[in-house]
Amino acid sequence: MATPENGRADTHESQPLLGGQGSSSERPLWEHESPVVRWPMFTLHKTWEVLASNYVNVLLVFVPAGIITGALGTNPTAVFILNFLAIIPLASLLSFATEELAAKLGQTIGGLLNATFGNAVELIVSILALTQGQIRIVQSSMLGSILSNILLVLGCCFIAGGVTRSEQNFNSTVASTMSSLMAVASASLIIPATLYAALSTSKSSSQENILILSHGTAIILLLLYILYLFFQLKTHSHLFDEEQQQDGGDNQKEPEILSPVAAGVALVVVTIMVAVCADYLVDSIDSIVEESGVSKTFIGLVLLPIVGNAAEHVTACVVAYKDKMDLAIGVAIGSSMQIALFVTPFLVILGWIIDKPMTLHFQTFETVVFFLSVLVVNYLIQDGKSNYLEGSMCLGTYIIIALAFFVYPDDAGDSMLNGLFSKHT
């Protein structure tokens, strides 16, 4: 075999093999001339790069364990815990593949992909729960995702960035736009609750009127979300471009691992695995409630959102620590806004289609908690500055709410909702 030129030999000598760095001038196996050798080794090499990109991927060992225990129908507690842990790394991989694909397809398509897959875990879990009539799980999961992002994630971001800095600045115009939309979303929950209170002395059917109001409101919220995407990506993109210009140099340094096709395949495969694990997770909830005494509301409001938002939690805290607060605000409040204006209305429309009474009439206690949380966050971000004390306020508020829902029984709240849900479970 002919001896390679020195330039080519030096180039390949600096590239590591799958198991380590070779000392000879041979090519890595994933660049082998034979397709029979090249493609399998290339696949293994890329798989290893993806798995090594995040320490949380160690938890992938729970994916086969959770699927096997769920398929065998073993102890419901074991099924719940294993699939609970399995969804955490799957959510991280879903976020990773979405970012890889969005980076290559441009800002507009990337924004739509992030809107679609950014909350894919919550959406999949909620769809499966909705088809099984677990409307309390769906509603509490949606509310829990919003609260965990605007209080838990945002609070951790403020603390992570404020530990080494006395104060951090961010784009108050963008943040206030997002928080204003969250205020509109909270109003969409308050109005059905007040309508229910007004109809309590009426002879009209409260259930039918609440459903009609929820269906109409869901359509309007979806239209508002589409308008916001147009606002963000088209007409007022300059407002959002400021943070991208500031962080552009850092973003270019991060290597891209997957091609668009590979990222698309990864999205499909991971989404399927999430759906399987989520199915077993939802199936085991009733048994967990009976055995442990923990309410469905607490499981949906605290536990499931922590799993679904694990990747976003870590991402937001890391970028906040690096003093990229605009990006952190976009992850925390932007994700909440997607849940409030896109995912929740979509589930209401889906329930309409499959004849499940999914409405925007949350229980009064939940509605008040949501409104107060949005109010607190609006006050904290209106000046465009943050510090660790404001982060502690968000975190403290979230812990108080979690504690309240821990002692909040499933049979508490509005009598009409409890009777409506019991008929469809």
C-alpha positions as CSV (number, residue, x, y, z in Angstrom):
1,M,0.0,0.0,0.0
2,A,1.3,3.4,-0.9
3,T,2.7,5.6,1.9
4,P,0.4,8.6,2.6
5,E,1.7,12.1,2.2
6,N,3.0,13.7,5.4
7,G,0.3,16.3,5.5
8,R,-2.5,13.7,5.3
9,A,-0.8,11.5,7.8
10,D,-0.4,14.3,10.3
11,T,-4.1,15.3,9.9
12,H,-5.4,11.9,10.7
13,E,-2.8,11.2,13.3
14,S,-4.4,14.0,15.4
15,Q,-7.9,12.5,15.3
16,P,-8.8,10.1,18.0
17,L,-10.2,6.6,17.3
18,L,-13.4,5.4,18.9
19,G,-11.6,3.9,21.8
20,G,-8.7,6.3,22.1
21,Q,-6.0,8.1,20.0
22,G,-4.0,6.1,17.6
23,S,-0.2,6.4,17.5
24,S,0.0,5.4,13.8
25,S,-0.9,7.4,10.7
26,E,-4.0,5.2,9.9
27,R,-7.3,6.8,9.3
28,P,-10.0,6.5,12.0
29,L,-12.3,3.6,11.3
30,W,-15.3,6.0,10.7
31,E,-13.3,7.4,7.7
32,H,-12.4,4.0,6.3
33,E,-12.6,3.6,2.5
34,S,-14.9,0.6,2.7
35,P,-18.6,1.5,3.3
36,V,-19.1,-1.8,5.2
37,V,-16.6,-0.6,7.9
38,R,-17.2,3.2,7.6
39,W,-20.9,3.4,8.2
40,P,-21.2,1.2,11.3
41,M,-18.2,2.8,12.9
42,F,-19.4,6.3,11.9
43,T,-22.7,5.5,13.6
44,L,-21.0,4.3,16.7
45,H,-18.7,7.3,16.8
46,K,-21.6,9.8,16.5
47,T,-23.6,7.8,19.1
48,W,-20.7,8.0,21.5
49,E,-20.3,11.8,20.9
50,V,-24.0,12.3,21.7
51,L,-23.9,10.2,24.8
52,A,-20.8,11.9,26.0
53,S,-22.2,15.3,25.6
54,N,-24.1,15.3,28.9
55,Y,-23.5,13.5,32.2
56,V,-27.3,13.0,32.7
57,N,-27.2,10.4,29.8
58,V,-25.8,7.9,32.4
59,L,-29.5,7.5,33.5
60,L,-30.3,6.0,30.1
61,V,-29.8,2.6,31.7
62,F,-33.2,3.1,33.3
63,V,-34.9,3.2,29.8
64,P,-34.8,-0.5,29.1
65,A,-35.4,-1.3,32.8
66,G,-38.5,0.9,32.8
67,I,-39.8,-0.6,29.6
68,I,-39.3,-4.2,30.7
69,T,-40.9,-3.7,34.1
70,G,-43.8,-1.9,32.5
71,A,-44.3,-4.6,29.9
72,L,-44.1,-7.4,32.5
73,G,-46.7,-5.5,34.7
74,T,-44.6,-5.8,37.9
75,N,-44.9,-3.6,41.0
76,P,-46.5,-0.3,40.0
77,T,-44.1,1.7,42.3
78,A,-41.1,0.2,40.5
79,V,-42.7,0.9,37.1
80,F,-43.3,4.5,38.1
81,I,-39.8,5.2,39.6
82,L,-37.9,3.5,36.7
83,N,-39.8,5.2,34.0
84,F,-39.7,8.5,35.9
85,L,-35.9,8.3,35.9
86,A,-35.8,7.1,32.3
87,I,-37.6,10.2,31.0
88,I,-35.0,12.5,32.4
89,P,-32.2,11.6,30.0
90,L,-34.6,11.2,27.2
91,A,-35.8,14.7,27.7
92,S,-32.2,15.8,27.6
93,L,-31.5,14.0,24.3
94,L,-34.7,15.4,22.9
95,S,-33.5,18.9,23.7
96,F,-30.0,18.2,22.3
97,A,-31.4,16.8,19.0
98,T,-33.7,19.8,18.6
99,E,-30.9,22.3,19.1
100,E,-28.7,20.4,16.6
101,L,-31.4,20.5,14.0
102,A,-32.5,24.1,14.7
103,A,-28.9,25.3,14.3
104,K,-28.7,24.1,10.7
105,L,-32.2,25.0,9.5
106,G,-32.3,28.7,10.3
107,Q,-34.0,30.9,12.8
108,T,-37.6,30.6,11.6
109,I,-37.7,26.8,11.3
110,G,-35.6,26.5,14.4
111,G,-38.0,28.6,16.4
112,L,-40.9,26.4,15.3
113,L,-39.0,23.3,16.1
114,N,-38.2,24.6,19.6
115,A,-41.9,25.4,20.1
116,T,-42.9,21.9,19.0
117,F,-40.2,19.8,20.7
118,G,-39.2,22.0,23.6
119,N,-42.1,20.8,25.6
120,A,-42.6,17.4,23.9
121,V,-42.3,15.4,27.1
122,E,-45.1,17.3,28.8
123,L,-47.2,17.1,25.6
124,I,-46.8,13.3,25.2
125,V,-47.5,12.6,28.9
126,S,-50.6,14.9,28.8
127,I,-51.9,13.4,25.6
128,L,-51.6,9.8,27.0
129,A,-53.2,11.0,30.3
130,L,-56.0,12.7,28.4
131,T,-56.9,9.7,26.3
132,Q,-57.2,7.7,29.6
133,G,-59.5,10.4,31.1
134,Q,-56.8,11.5,33.6
135,I,-57.9,15.2,33.3
136,R,-56.6,16.1,36.8
137,I,-53.2,14.9,35.8
138,V,-53.3,16.9,32.5
139,Q,-54.4,20.1,34.2
140,S,-52.0,19.9,37.1
141,S,-49.1,18.9,34.8
142,M,-49.7,21.9,32.6
143,L,-49.9,24.3,35.6
144,G,-46.9,22.6,37.2
145,S,-44.8,23.0,34.0
146,I,-45.6,26.7,34.0
147,L,-44.9,27.3,37.7
148,S,-41.7,25.3,37.6
149,N,-40.4,27.4,34.7
150,I,-41.4,30.9,35.9
151,L,-40.5,30.3,39.6
152,L,-38.1,27.3,40.0
153,V,-36.1,27.7,36.8
154,L,-36.1,31.5,36.8
155,G,-35.2,31.6,40.5
156,C,-32.3,29.2,40.0
157,C,-31.1,31.3,37.1
158,F,-31.2,34.5,39.2
159,I,-29.3,32.8,42.0
160,A,-26.7,31.1,39.6
161,G,-25.9,34.4,37.9
162,G,-26.1,36.4,41.1
163,V,-23.6,34.3,43.1
164,T,-20.6,35.9,41.5
165,R,-22.2,39.2,40.4
166,S,-24.0,41.9,42.3
167,E,-26.5,42.5,39.5
168,Q,-27.3,41.2,36.0
169,N,-29.1,43.0,33.2
170,F,-31.4,41.6,30.5
171,N,-33.7,42.9,27.7
172,S,-36.7,44.2,29.7
173,T,-38.8,44.8,26.5
174,V,-38.6,41.1,25.5
175,A,-39.2,39.9,29.1
176,S,-42.2,42.2,29.6
177,T,-43.7,41.1,26.3
178,M,-43.5,37.4,27.4
179,S,-44.8,38.2,30.9
180,S,-47.7,40.2,29.4
181,L,-48.7,37.2,27.4
182,M,-48.5,35.1,30.6
183,A,-50.9,37.6,32.2
184,V,-53.3,37.0,29.3
185,A,-53.0,33.3,29.8
186,S,-53.8,33.7,33.5
187,A,-56.9,35.7,32.6
188,S,-58.0,32.8,30.4
189,L,-58.1,30.6,33.6
190,I,-59.7,33.3,35.8
191,I,-62.6,33.9,33.5
192,P,-63.9,30.3,33.4
193,A,-63.6,30.1,37.2
194,T,-65.6,33.3,37.7
195,L,-68.2,32.1,35.1
196,Y,-68.6,28.9,37.0
197,A,-69.2,30.9,40.2
198,A,-71.7,33.0,38.4
199,L,-73.6,30.0,37.0
200,S,-73.8,28.2,40.4
201,T,-77.2,29.8,41.0
202,S,-78.4,29.5,37.4
203,K,-80.5,26.8,35.9
204,S,-78.3,26.6,32.8
205,S,-75.9,23.8,32.3
206,S,-72.6,24.9,33.9
207,Q,-70.7,22.0,32.2
208,E,-71.9,22.9,28.7
209,N,-71.3,26.6,29.1
210,I,-67.8,26.1,30.5
211,L,-66.9,23.7,27.7
212,I,-68.1,26.2,25.1
213,L,-66.1,29.0,26.7
214,S,-63.0,26.8,27.0
215,H,-63.1,25.8,23.3
216,G,-63.5,29.4,22.1
217,T,-60.7,30.6,24.4
218,A,-58.4,27.8,23.4
219,I,-58.7,28.9,19.7
220,I,-58.0,32.5,20.6
221,L,-54.9,31.5,22.7
222,L,-53.6,29.5,19.8
223,L,-54.0,32.4,17.4
224,L,-52.2,34.7,19.9
225,Y,-49.3,32.2,20.0
226,I,-49.1,32.2,16.2
227,L,-49.1,36.0,16.2
228,Y,-46.3,36.0,18.9
229,L,-44.2,33.7,16.7
230,F,-44.7,36.1,13.7
231,F,-43.9,39.0,16.1
232,Q,-40.7,37.3,17.3
233,L,-39.4,35.9,14.0
234,K,-40.6,38.4,11.5
235,T,-41.9,41.9,12.3
236,H,-40.0,42.6,15.5
237,S,-37.1,40.2,15.2
238,H,-34.6,43.1,15.9
239,L,-35.7,43.0,19.5
240,F,-34.7,39.4,19.8
241,D,-31.6,39.7,17.6
242,E,-29.8,41.9,20.2
243,E,-29.2,38.9,22.5
244,Q,-28.2,36.7,19.5
245,Q,-25.6,39.3,18.4
246,Q,-24.2,39.5,22.0
247,D,-23.9,35.7,22.2
248,G,-23.0,35.0,18.6
249,G,-19.3,34.5,19.2
250,D,-19.9,32.0,21.9
251,N,-22.5,30.0,19.9
252,Q,-20.1,29.6,17.0
253,K,-17.5,27.9,19.2
254,E,-19.8,25.1,20.1
255,P,-19.3,22.2,17.7
256,E,-22.2,20.7,15.8
257,I,-22.3,16.9,16.2
258,L,-25.3,15.7,14.1
259,S,-26.2,16.3,10.5
260,P,-29.8,17.4,9.9
261,V,-30.8,13.9,8.8
262,A,-29.2,12.3,11.9
263,A,-30.8,14.9,14.2
264,G,-34.2,14.2,12.6
265,V,-33.8,10.5,13.1
266,A,-32.7,11.0,16.7
267,L,-35.8,13.2,17.3
268,V,-38.1,10.4,16.0
269,V,-36.4,7.6,17.9
270,V,-36.2,9.5,21.2
271,T,-39.8,10.7,20.9
272,I,-41.0,7.1,20.5
273,M,-39.1,6.0,23.6
274,V,-40.5,8.9,25.5
275,A,-44.0,7.9,24.4
276,V,-43.4,4.3,25.6
277,C,-42.0,5.3,29.0
278,A,-44.7,7.9,29.5
279,D,-47.4,5.4,28.7
280,Y,-46.2,3.1,31.5
281,L,-45.7,6.1,33.8
282,V,-49.3,7.3,33.4
283,D,-50.6,3.7,33.7
284,S,-49.0,3.4,37.1
285,I,-50.2,6.7,38.6
286,D,-53.5,5.3,40.0
287,S,-51.7,2.6,41.9
288,I,-49.1,5.0,43.2
289,V,-51.8,7.3,44.5
290,E,-53.5,4.3,46.3
291,E,-50.3,2.9,47.8
292,S,-48.5,6.1,48.8
293,G,-51.3,8.4,49.5
294,V,-49.7,11.2,47.4
295,S,-52.4,13.1,45.5
296,K,-52.6,13.1,41.7
297,T,-52.4,16.9,41.9
298,F,-49.0,16.8,43.5
299,I,-47.7,14.2,41.1
300,G,-48.8,16.2,38.1
301,L,-47.9,19.6,39.5
302,V,-44.5,18.9,41.0
303,L,-43.0,15.5,40.0
304,L,-43.9,15.3,36.3
305,P,-42.8,18.9,35.4
306,I,-39.4,18.3,37.1
307,V,-38.9,15.3,34.8
308,G,-40.1,17.0,31.6
309,N,-38.2,20.2,32.2
310,A,-34.9,18.7,33.5
311,A,-32.9,19.6,30.4
312,E,-34.3,23.1,30.3
313,H,-33.5,23.6,34.0
314,V,-29.9,22.7,33.5
315,T,-29.5,24.8,30.3
316,A,-31.1,27.9,31.8
317,C,-28.9,27.8,34.9
318,V,-25.7,27.2,32.9
319,V,-26.3,30.2,30.5
320,A,-27.3,32.4,33.5
321,Y,-24.0,31.5,35.2
322,K,-22.3,32.6,32.1
323,D,-24.1,36.0,32.3
324,K,-26.3,35.3,29.3
325,M,-29.5,36.4,31.1
326,D,-31.5,37.1,27.9
327,L,-31.1,33.5,26.8
328,A,-32.0,32.3,30.3
329,I,-35.1,34.4,30.5
330,G,-36.1,33.1,27.0
331,V,-35.8,29.5,28.2
332,A,-37.6,30.0,31.5
333,I,-40.5,32.4,30.6
334,G,-40.6,31.4,26.9
335,S,-41.1,27.7,27.8
336,S,-43.9,28.7,30.2
337,M,-45.5,30.8,27.5
338,Q,-45.5,27.8,25.1
339,I,-47.3,25.7,27.7
340,A,-49.9,28.4,28.4
341,L,-50.6,29.6,24.9
342,F,-49.9,26.5,22.8
343,V,-49.8,23.1,24.7
344,T,-52.8,23.7,27.0
345,P,-55.1,25.1,24.3
346,F,-54.1,22.3,22.0
347,L,-55.1,19.7,24.7
348,V,-58.4,21.5,25.1
349,I,-59.0,21.2,21.3
350,L,-57.8,17.6,21.4
351,G,-60.2,16.8,24.2
352,W,-63.0,18.4,22.2
353,I,-62.1,16.1,19.2
354,I,-62.0,12.8,21.3
355,D,-64.9,13.8,23.5
356,K,-63.0,14.3,26.8
357,P,-64.1,17.2,29.0
358,M,-60.7,19.0,29.1
359,T,-61.5,22.6,29.9
360,L,-59.7,25.8,31.0
361,H,-61.7,25.7,34.2
362,F,-59.0,24.8,36.7
363,Q,-59.9,24.6,40.4
364,T,-60.1,27.9,42.2
365,F,-57.1,27.3,44.3
366,E,-54.9,26.5,41.3
367,T,-56.2,29.5,39.4
368,V,-55.3,31.8,42.3
369,V,-51.9,30.3,42.6
370,F,-51.2,30.7,38.9
371,F,-52.3,34.4,38.9
372,L,-50.2,35.2,42.0
373,S,-47.1,33.5,40.5
374,V,-47.4,35.5,37.3
375,L,-47.9,38.7,39.3
376,V,-44.7,38.0,41.4
377,V,-42.7,37.3,38.3
378,N,-44.0,40.5,36.5
379,Y,-42.8,42.6,39.4
380,L,-39.4,41.0,39.5
381,I,-38.5,41.3,35.8
382,Q,-40.1,44.7,35.0
383,D,-36.8,46.6,35.7
384,G,-34.7,44.5,33.5
385,K,-32.3,43.6,36.4
386,S,-31.8,40.6,38.6
387,N,-29.9,39.4,41.7
388,Y,-29.7,36.5,44.0
389,L,-32.3,37.9,46.4
390,E,-34.9,38.0,43.6
391,G,-34.0,34.5,42.7
392,S,-34.5,33.4,46.3
393,M,-38.0,35.1,46.3
394,C,-39.0,33.0,43.2
395,L,-37.6,29.8,44.8
396,G,-39.3,30.4,48.1
397,T,-42.6,31.1,46.4
398,Y,-42.3,27.8,44.5
399,I,-41.5,25.8,47.6
400,I,-44.5,27.3,49.4
401,I,-46.8,26.3,46.5
402,A,-45.3,22.8,46.3
403,L,-45.9,22.4,50.0
404,A,-49.5,23.6,49.7
405,F,-50.2,21.1,46.9
406,F,-48.6,18.3,48.9
407,V,-51.3,18.6,51.5
408,Y,-54.0,19.5,49.0
409,P,-56.3,16.4,48.6
410,D,-57.7,15.3,45.2
411,D,-61.3,15.5,46.5
412,A,-61.0,19.2,47.5
413,G,-62.0,22.0,45.2
414,D,-65.0,22.7,42.9
415,S,-67.7,20.1,43.2
416,M,-68.7,20.4,39.5
417,L,-65.2,19.6,38.4
418,N,-64.8,16.6,40.7
419,G,-68.2,15.1,39.4
420,L,-67.3,15.9,35.8
421,F,-63.9,14.1,36.0
422,S,-65.3,11.1,37.9
423,K,-67.8,10.4,35.1
424,H,-65.0,10.2,32.5
425,T,-62.4,8.2,34.4
